[in-house]
Amino acid sequence: MARLDPQAEVSEEDSARGLRLLVLEAAFSSGGGALTTGVILTAFALHLGASNLMIGVLASAPFLAQLLQLPSILLVERLRQRKRIAVLSSIVGRLMLGVMAATAFFTGTIPLLVFLGAQFILCGLGAVGSCAWNAWLRDLAPEKRLGQVFARRTLWVTAINLLLGLAAAMALDLTGEGSLARDVLFAGMFAAGCITGLISARIVAAMPEPAMPPPRAAVGLSTMVAEPFRDSNFGRLLVFIGSWQFAVNLATPFFTVYIVRQLQFDISFVMVLNVLSQVSNILALRYWGRLSDRFSNKSVLSVCAPAYILCIVAMIGASQVVDADAAKIWLVVLHLLMGAAVAGVTLPATNIALKLSPRGSATAYIAASAIVTAVAAGLAPILGGLLADYFTERRLGLLLSWTNPRGVHELPLVLTSWDFYFLLAGIIGFYAIHRLTLVTEQGTVDPREMMTEMFNETMRSIRNISSVAGLRGAVTVPPSISRDAQVRQRLERAQAHRDAASG
């Protein structure tokens, strides 16, 4: 094992080598994550016979584990050895994937509890390690190269996630449900995740760590975290974040269960939907980023958040369609839309939290946002799992009829099981959107104005798409966007100067 002690001085050569290793590490860590998280993790739990409650608890683990980042701050400040903390927590955490792999060959409650416990240990140590990892990278990477390095890292992560997602879908297609071959497949994926995770830890251990500066005067965690909650405007944002995370995580962790158990589709189809959603997310991310710069984060959220919630509610439509192929097409369309919409929620939500954080106190404000997210997103799937059996035994039927001279046309609507979750998530989601309207952000415009501009730009692209010049225009940023952003920034600076003068 390479030395884990921090270095008093890190040369430019060492720093460049560390950044190259950072990109290489992404290939192994993302490969392991692609084989052991998300749809694969839920599918493995279902394969082991997990109940709805256990699926909910499993989905809550990554969020609840984030609460450990708060004591991790104290651990990093006391030990002041970020690489040692990141590497050791990664090794022990990734070994839990090996434990989870072994449960594939056993049945009963005990293996499921071992599986769940290992996941919580993995997520908890991941939260501890990420706290040290993020602070370490901030000191290692030169600020002028941060964008370039993380762009390359993101490219690796995205490509590997998509390729392994498709490979996993094809492999699952070749194995029968409940078969020994599927036992071996799940065990193999988690064992591979364990191995690639350990390789990732070895690469991280070879990266240089600059020594931390001398400690400053200690500030109590309670004092630091309480400040954002006393800020009225940021408090309204926290209410939006909490209710939004609760609504989304009440429904989305159970998409796999809904598609496999209620709709009776193969798990490989779920993997394909997941891949399509990721592709849509990637393609839309840059577009929403441009719009948030031109208008405001709140304006983008006001469009994307309702679209995402409507897609969740529209999942009900798949259970109302008799034809399986039509239901699959419906799910494909919804996942493409959800992938694009969630890109327009995640990025602006992060940006608006940063924007509303006062200079010098951003850490405390972002920590408060993370706490609210962890609690809301962690409790929602547990509550969903607890109520699953209740909704399974309930049924709501509505009959819509249309009468015309040719006769009577009837459309039955029957809500059962997970349909209720999607409807309930929609109600809570629209409450969250209402709370967003109470948040004040400078530069916010009427969402209808942004929608009009989006429509006009799309129509211009369609009209010009047949020419080479049109193709070039479709992939470049219009000068008006940059010009409007510059004008808005100048107005904000002028407003800030006036406020400072009046103060």
FENBEL-V812399 format. One record per pair of residues at least 12 apart in sequence whose C-alpha atoms are under 8 Angstrom apart, sorted by the first residue. I is the first residue (numbers start at 1). J is the second residue. If there is no record, write none. Layout:
i: {I I}
j: {J J}
This chain:
i: {1 1 2 2 2 3 3 4 4 4 4 5 5 5 5 6 6 6 6 6 6 6 7 7 7 7 8 8 9 9 10 10 10 14 15 15 15 17 18 18 18 18 19 19 19 21 21 21 21 22 22 22 23 23 23 23 23 24 24 25 25 25 26 26 26 26 27 27 27 28 28 28 28 29 29 29 30 30 30 31 31 31 31 31 31 32 32 32 32 32 32 32 33 34 34 34 34 35 35 35 35 35 35 35 36 36 36 36 39 39 39 39 40 42 42 42 43 43 44 45 46 47 47 48 48 48 49 49 50 52 52 52 52 53 53 53 53 53 54 54 55 55 55 55 56 56 56 56 56 56 56 57 57 57 58 58 58 59 59 59 59 60 60 60 60 60 60 61 61 61 61 62 62 62 62 63 63 63 63 63 64 64 64 64 65 65 65 65 65 66 66 66 66 66 67 67 68 68 68 69 69 69 70 70 72 72 72 73 73 76 76 77 80 80 81 81 82 82 82 82 82 83 83 83 83 83 83 84 85 85 85 86 86 86 86 86 87 87 87 87 87 89 89 89 89 90 90 90 90 90 90 91 91 91 92 92 93 93 93 93 93 94 94 94 94 94 95 95 96 96 96 96 96 97 97 97 97 97 97 97 98 98 98 99 99 99 100 100 100 100 100 100 101 101 101 101 101 101 102 103 103 104 104 104 104 105 105 136 136 139 140 140 140 162 162 165 165 165 165 166 166 166 168 168 169 169 169 169 169 170 171 172 172 172 173 173 224 225 225 225 225 227 227 228 228 228 229 233 233 234 234 234 234 236 236 236 236 237 237 237 237 238 238 239 239 240 240 240 240 241 241 241 241 242 242 242 242 242 243 243 243 243 243 244 244 244 244 245 245 245 246 246 246 246 246 247 247 247 247 247 247 248 248 248 248 249 249 249 249 250 250 250 250 250 250 250 251 251 251 251 251 251 252 253 254 256 258 262 263 263 273 273 273 274 276 276 276 276 277 277 277 277 277 277 278 279 280 280 280 280 281 281 281 281 281 281 282 282 283 284 284 284 285 285 285 285 288 288 288 289 289 289 290 292 293 294 294 294 294 295 295 295 295 295 296 296 296 296 296 297 297 297 297 297 298 298 298 298 298 299 299 299 299 299 300 300 300 300 301 301 301 301 302 302 302 303 303 304 304 304 304 305 305 305 305 305 306 306 306 307 307 308 308 308 308 309 309 309 309 310 311 311 311 312 312 312 312 313 313 313 313 314 314 315 315 315 315 316 316 316 316 317 318 318 319 320 320 352 353 353 353 354 356 384 388 388 391 391 391 391 392 392 392 393 394 394 395 395 395 395 396 396 396 397 397 397 397 398 398 398 399 399 399 400 400 442 443 461 461}
j: {202 205 202 205 206 205 206 81 83 84 205 81 83 84 209 81 82 83 208 209 210 211 208 209 210 211 210 211 210 211 208 209 210 208 140 141 208 207 140 206 207 208 141 149 207 203 204 206 207 153 204 207 149 150 152 153 156 153 203 200 203 204 153 156 157 200 156 157 160 196 197 199 200 196 197 200 157 160 161 157 160 161 164 193 196 190 192 193 194 195 196 197 193 160 161 164 165 164 165 168 189 190 192 193 97 189 190 193 256 270 271 274 271 55 256 257 256 267 186 112 257 177 178 104 107 112 108 112 112 385 386 388 389 382 384 385 386 388 116 385 253 254 381 385 253 254 381 382 383 384 385 381 382 385 116 119 120 253 378 381 382 377 378 379 380 381 382 119 120 123 378 120 123 124 378 373 374 375 377 378 374 375 377 378 120 123 124 127 374 124 127 370 371 374 371 374 124 127 128 127 128 131 221 367 128 131 132 131 132 131 132 215 211 212 211 212 132 133 135 136 209 132 133 136 204 205 209 205 128 129 132 128 129 130 132 133 129 201 202 204 205 125 126 128 129 125 126 129 197 198 201 197 198 201 122 125 121 122 123 125 126 122 193 194 197 198 194 198 118 119 121 122 194 118 119 122 190 191 193 194 190 191 194 114 115 118 114 115 118 119 187 190 186 187 188 189 190 191 187 115 187 183 184 186 187 183 184 209 210 210 208 209 210 275 278 271 272 274 275 271 272 275 268 271 267 268 269 271 272 268 185 185 267 268 266 268 364 364 365 367 368 364 365 364 365 368 368 439 440 353 356 357 439 435 436 438 439 353 435 436 439 369 372 432 435 432 433 435 436 369 372 373 432 372 373 375 376 377 376 428 429 431 432 428 429 432 433 373 376 377 376 377 379 380 428 380 424 425 426 428 429 309 377 425 429 377 378 380 381 377 380 381 383 384 421 425 312 381 384 421 422 425 312 381 418 270 418 319 318 319 331 332 335 335 332 335 336 339 335 336 337 338 339 340 339 339 336 337 339 340 336 339 340 341 342 343 340 343 340 340 343 344 340 343 344 347 300 343 344 344 347 348 481 348 485 481 482 484 485 443 444 445 450 485 441 442 443 444 445 348 349 351 352 444 348 352 436 441 444 444 445 446 447 450 344 345 348 447 344 345 348 349 433 436 447 447 451 341 342 344 345 341 342 344 345 433 429 430 433 338 341 337 338 341 342 425 426 429 430 426 334 337 338 422 423 425 426 422 423 425 426 334 422 331 334 419 422 415 419 422 423 330 330 331 419 413 414 441 365 366 369 366 441 421 417 418 416 417 418 420 416 417 418 417 416 417 414 415 416 417 414 415 416 412 413 414 415 412 413 414 411 412 413 412 413 492 488 473 474}
